Amino acid sequence: MEKLFVYTDARARNDPGEAGIGIAITDKDGNVIEEIARLIGRSTSRIARYRALIEAGRAALAYSPQSVIFFSNDQHLVNHLNGVFTTREPHLKHLLEIARGILDNFPQWRVNFVDQKVNRQASHLVEQAFHDNVRAKMSREHLELNLLAHVATLDDAHLEQLIEFAKKLEERG
């Protein structure tokens, strides 16, 4: 592949809190090649944005492009990666080193700052990660409530059989 455009965003709820990343990879014609919407655990928004760029770089490497332009709406991240500013924060230095190590695998790369409105696809993917997680939790709760409703109707003998069956399921992994 000749050229890729990679849009990244991330956010932490309650900063720090549960964090999600959003990545949209497009070709030179604007066709979406890959989208990533995932929660990454507890983090700050700043760290999550570095992690989004790192994950975006790893994902883009799979396409072996000759040139990649990354876009972020975090001016600090862009300035750090482009060497405009340095950071004294050890955890950010570490993430910066990882990001640059990944980016240096591309023949040509650059990181550009873009307005939040331009980066809306990546921002939408961050929100999708949070919504998908909520849907999964609600689905699990629904299953648990359904199971409890059925268990409540069982007599003791059947309840003991269900417990033995559940233990066998746990052993299988």
PyMOL commands that set and color helices and strands:
alter all, ss='L'
color gray80, all
select helices_A, chain A and resi 45-61+75-81+90-103+120-151+156-172
alter helices_A, ss='H'
color red, helices_A
select strands_A, chain A and resi 3-12+17-27+32-43+67-72+108-113
alter strands_A, ss='S'
color yellow, strands_A
deselect
rebuild
show_as cartoon
